[in-house]
């Protein structure tokens, strides 16, 4: 299974930024993000402590569901 970070890189660099692309760009730029993790709890805790923008946790939850569906 690919890491969640690897899955998210498909959303990077959007010409018209979306919440998905903003989260992906932030994950790319944050050197401490758990880039090899496949754990919802680990990533969720990290986001709660380092939230990049107000809607980030809701966006994460939505994208996590896509990740689990598409990567399993």
C-alpha distances in whole Angstrom, upper triangle without the diagonal:
4,6,9,11,10,10,13,15,16,18,20,24,25,29,29,27,26,24,21,22,24,21,18,21,22,19,19,23,22,22,21,18,15,13,10,10,8,11,13,16,16,16,18,21,20,21,24,26,25,25,26,28,29,26,23,22,23,21,18,18,18,16,13,14,14,10,10,12,10,6,7
4,6,8,6,7,10,11,12,15,16,20,22,25,26,24,23,22,18,19,20,18,15,18,19,15,15,19,19,18,18,15,13,10,8,9,7,11,13,16,15,14,17,20,19,19,22,24,23,23,23,25,27,24,21,20,21,19,16,17,17,14,12,14,13,9,10,12,10,7,10
4,5,5,6,9,10,12,14,15,19,21,25,25,23,21,20,16,17,18,15,13,16,16,12,13,16,16,15,15,12,9,7,5,5,5,9,11,13,12,11,14,16,15,16,19,20,19,19,20,22,24,22,18,18,19,17,14,15,16,13,11,14,13,9,10,13,12,9,12
4,5,5,6,9,11,12,13,17,18,22,22,20,18,16,13,14,15,12,10,13,13,10,12,15,14,15,14,11,9,7,8,6,6,8,9,12,11,9,11,14,13,13,16,18,17,17,17,19,20,18,15,14,15,13,10,12,12,9,8,11,10,7,9,12,11,9,12
4,5,5,6,10,10,11,14,16,20,21,18,17,15,12,12,13,10,8,10,11,7,8,11,11,12,12,9,8,5,7,7,8,11,12,14,12,10,12,15,13,13,16,17,15,16,15,17,20,18,14,15,16,14,11,14,14,11,11,14,13,10,13,15,14,12,15
4,5,5,8,10,11,14,16,20,21,19,18,17,14,13,15,13,10,12,13,10,10,13,14,14,15,12,11,7,8,9,10,13,14,17,15,13,16,18,16,16,20,21,19,19,18,21,23,21,17,18,19,16,14,16,16,12,12,15,13,10,13,15,13,11,14
4,6,6,9,10,14,15,19,20,18,16,15,12,12,14,12,9,12,14,11,12,15,16,17,17,14,13,10,11,11,10,13,13,17,16,13,15,18,17,16,20,22,20,19,18,20,22,19,16,17,17,14,12,14,13,9,10,12,10,7,10,12,9,8,12
4,5,6,7,11,12,16,17,14,13,12,8,8,11,8,6,9,11,8,9,13,13,15,16,12,12,10,12,12,12,14,14,17,16,12,14,17,16,14,18,19,17,16,15,16,18,16,13,14,15,11,10,13,12,8,9,12,10,8,12,14,12,12,15
4,5,5,9,11,15,16,14,13,13,10,9,11,10,6,8,10,9,8,11,13,14,16,13,14,11,13,14,14,17,17,20,18,15,17,20,18,17,20,21,19,18,16,18,20,18,16,17,18,14,13,16,15,12,13,16,14,12,15,17,14,14,18
4,6,9,10,13,14,13,13,13,10,9,12,11,8,10,13,12,11,15,17,18,20,17,17,14,16,17,16,19,19,22,21,18,20,23,21,19,23,24,22,20,19,19,22,19,17,18,18,15,14,17,15,12,14,15,12,11,15,16,13,13,17
4,7,7,11,11,10,9,9,6,5,8,8,6,8,11,11,11,14,15,18,19,16,17,15,17,18,18,20,19,22,21,17,18,21,20,17,21,22,20,18,16,16,18,16,14,16,16,12,12,15,13,10,13,15,13,12,16,17,15,16,19
4,6,9,11,9,10,11,8,5,8,8,5,5,9,9,8,11,13,16,18,15,17,15,17,18,19,21,20,23,21,18,20,22,19,18,21,22,19,18,15,16,19,17,15,17,18,14,14,18,16,13,16,18,16,15,19,20,18,18,22
4,6,9,8,10,12,10,7,8,11,8,7,11,12,10,12,15,17,20,18,20,18,21,22,23,25,24,26,25,21,23,25,22,20,24,24,21,19,16,17,20,19,17,20,20,17,17,21,19,17,19,22,19,19,23,23,21,22,26
4,5,5,7,10,9,6,9,11,10,9,13,14,13,15,18,21,23,20,22,20,23,24,24,26,25,27,26,23,23,26,24,21,24,26,22,20,17,17,19,18,17,20,19,16,17,20,18,16,19,21,19,19,23,23,21,22,26
4,6,9,12,12,9,11,14,13,12,15,17,16,17,20,23,25,23,26,24,27,27,28,30,28,31,30,26,27,29,27,24,27,28,25,23,19,19,21,20,19,22,22,19,20,23,21,20,23,24,22,23,26,26,24,26,30
4,6,10,11,9,10,13,13,13,15,18,18,18,21,24,26,24,26,25,27,28,28,29,28,30,29,26,26,28,26,23,26,27,24,21,18,17,19,17,17,21,20,17,19,22,20,18,22,23,21,22,26,26,24,26,30
4,7,8,6,6,10,10,10,12,14,15,15,18,21,23,20,23,22,25,25,25,26,24,27,26,22,22,25,23,19,22,23,20,17,14,13,15,14,14,17,17,13,16,19,17,16,19,21,19,20,24,24,23,24,28
4,5,5,6,9,10,10,12,14,15,16,18,21,23,20,22,21,24,23,23,24,22,24,24,20,20,22,21,18,20,22,19,16,14,12,13,11,11,14,13,10,13,15,13,13,16,18,16,17,21,21,20,22,25
4,6,5,6,9,10,11,12,14,15,16,20,20,17,19,19,22,21,21,21,19,21,21,17,16,19,18,14,16,18,16,13,11,9,10,8,7,10,10,7,9,12,11,10,14,16,15,16,19,20,20,21,24
4,5,5,6,9,10,11,12,14,15,19,19,16,17,16,19,18,18,19,17,19,19,15,15,18,17,14,17,19,16,14,12,11,13,10,9,11,10,7,8,11,10,8,11,13,12,13,16,17,16,18,21
4,5,5,6,8,10,10,12,14,17,18,16,18,16,19,19,19,21,19,21,21,17,18,20,18,15,18,20,17,15,12,12,14,12,11,14,14,10,11,14,13,11,14,16,15,15,19,19,18,19,23
4,5,5,6,9,10,11,12,16,17,14,17,16,19,19,20,21,19,21,20,16,16,19,16,13,16,17,14,12,9,9,11,10,9,12,13,10,11,15,14,13,15,18,17,17,20,22,21,22,25
4,6,5,6,9,10,10,14,14,11,14,13,16,16,17,17,15,17,16,12,13,15,13,10,13,15,12,10,8,8,11,9,7,9,11,8,8,12,12,10,12,15,15,14,17,19,19,19,22
4,5,5,6,9,10,13,14,11,13,11,14,15,15,17,16,18,17,13,14,17,14,12,16,17,14,13,11,12,15,13,10,13,14,10,10,13,13,10,12,15,14,13,17,18,17,17,21
4,5,5,6,9,12,14,12,14,13,16,17,18,20,19,21,19,15,17,19,16,14,17,18,14,13,10,12,15,14,12,15,16,13,13,17,17,14,16,19,18,17,20,22,21,21,24
4,5,5,6,10,11,9,12,12,16,16,18,18,18,19,17,13,14,16,13,11,14,14,10,10,7,10,13,13,10,13,15,13,12,16,17,15,16,19,19,18,21,23,22,22,25
4,6,5,8,9,6,9,8,12,12,14,15,15,16,14,11,13,14,11,10,13,14,11,11,9,12,15,14,11,13,15,13,11,15,16,13,14,18,17,15,18,21,20,19,22
4,6,7,10,8,10,9,12,14,16,18,18,19,17,14,16,17,14,14,17,17,14,14,12,15,18,18,14,16,19,16,14,18,19,16,17,20,19,17,20,22,21,20,23
4,6,9,9,12,11,15,16,19,20,20,21,18,15,17,18,14,14,17,16,13,13,11,14,18,18,15,17,20,18,16,20,21,19,19,23,22,20,23,26,24,23,27
4,5,6,9,9,13,14,17,18,18,18,15,13,15,15,11,11,14,13,10,11,10,13,17,17,14,16,19,17,15,19,21,18,19,22,22,20,23,26,25,23,26
4,6,8,9,12,14,17,18,19,19,15,14,16,16,12,13,16,15,12,14,13,17,20,21,17,19,22,20,18,21,23,21,20,24,24,21,24,27,26,24,27
4,6,8,11,12,15,15,16,16,12,11,14,13,9,11,14,12,10,13,13,17,20,20,17,17,21,19,17,20,22,20,19,23,23,21,23,26,25,23,26
4,6,9,9,12,12,13,13,10,8,11,11,7,9,12,11,9,11,12,15,18,18,14,14,17,16,13,16,19,16,15,19,20,17,19,22,22,20,22
4,6,6,9,9,11,11,8,7,10,11,8,10,13,13,12,14,15,18,20,19,16,15,18,17,14,16,18,16,14,18,19,16,17,21,20,18,20
4,6,9,11,12,14,11,9,13,14,11,12,16,16,14,16,16,19,21,20,17,17,19,17,14,17,18,15,14,18,17,14,16,19,18,16,18
4,7,9,12,13,11,10,14,15,13,15,18,18,17,19,19,22,24,23,19,19,21,19,16,18,19,16,15,18,18,14,15,18,17,14,16
4,5,8,10,7,7,11,12,11,13,16,16,16,17,18,21,23,21,18,16,19,17,14,15,17,15,12,15,16,12,13,17,16,13,15
4,7,9,8,8,11,13,13,14,17,18,18,19,20,22,23,21,18,16,18,17,13,14,15,13,10,12,13,10,10,13,13,10,12
4,5,5,6,8,10,11,12,14,16,17,17,19,21,22,20,17,15,17,16,12,12,15,13,10,12,14,11,11,14,15,13,14
4,6,5,6,8,10,11,12,14,15,15,17,19,19,17,14,12,13,13,10,9,12,11,8,10,13,10,10,13,15,14,14
4,6,5,6,8,10,10,12,14,15,17,19,19,18,15,12,14,15,12,11,14,14,11,13,16,14,14,17,19,17,18
4,6,5,6,9,10,11,12,14,16,18,19,18,15,13,16,16,12,13,16,15,12,15,17,15,15,19,20,18,19
4,5,5,6,9,10,10,11,13,15,16,15,12,10,13,13,9,10,13,12,10,13,15,13,14,17,18,16,18
4,5,5,6,9,10,10,12,14,14,13,10,7,10,11,8,8,12,12,10,13,15,14,14,18,19,18,19
4,5,5,6,9,10,13,15,15,15,12,10,13,14,11,12,16,16,14,17,19,17,18,21,23,21,22
4,5,5,6,8,11,13,14,15,11,10,14,14,11,13,16,16,14,18,19,17,19,22,23,21,23
4,5,5,5,8,10,11,11,8,7,10,11,9,11,14,13,13,16,18,17,18,21,22,21,23
4,6,6,9,11,10,11,9,7,11,12,11,12,15,16,15,18,20,19,20,23,24,24,25
4,6,9,12,12,14,12,11,14,16,14,15,19,19,18,21,23,22,23,26,27,26,28
4,6,9,11,12,10,10,14,14,13,15,18,18,17,21,22,21,23,26,26,25,28
4,6,7,9,6,7,11,11,11,13,16,15,16,19,20,20,22,24,25,25,27
4,7,9,7,9,12,11,11,15,16,16,17,20,21,20,23,25,25,25,28
4,6,5,9,10,10,11,14,15,15,17,20,20,21,23,25,25,26,29
4,6,8,9,10,11,13,14,16,17,19,20,21,23,25,26,27,29
4,6,5,6,9,10,11,12,14,16,17,18,20,22,23,24,26
4,6,5,6,9,10,10,12,14,15,16,18,20,20,21,23
4,5,5,6,9,10,10,13,14,15,16,18,20,20,22
4,5,5,6,9,10,11,13,14,16,17,19,20,21
4,5,5,6,8,10,11,12,14,16,16,18,20
4,5,5,6,9,10,10,12,14,15,15,18
4,6,5,6,9,10,11,13,14,15,17
4,5,5,7,9,10,11,13,14,16
4,5,5,6,9,10,10,12,14
4,5,5,6,9,10,10,12
4,5,5,6,9,10,11
4,6,5,6,8,10
4,5,5,6,8
4,6,5,6
4,6,6
4,6
4
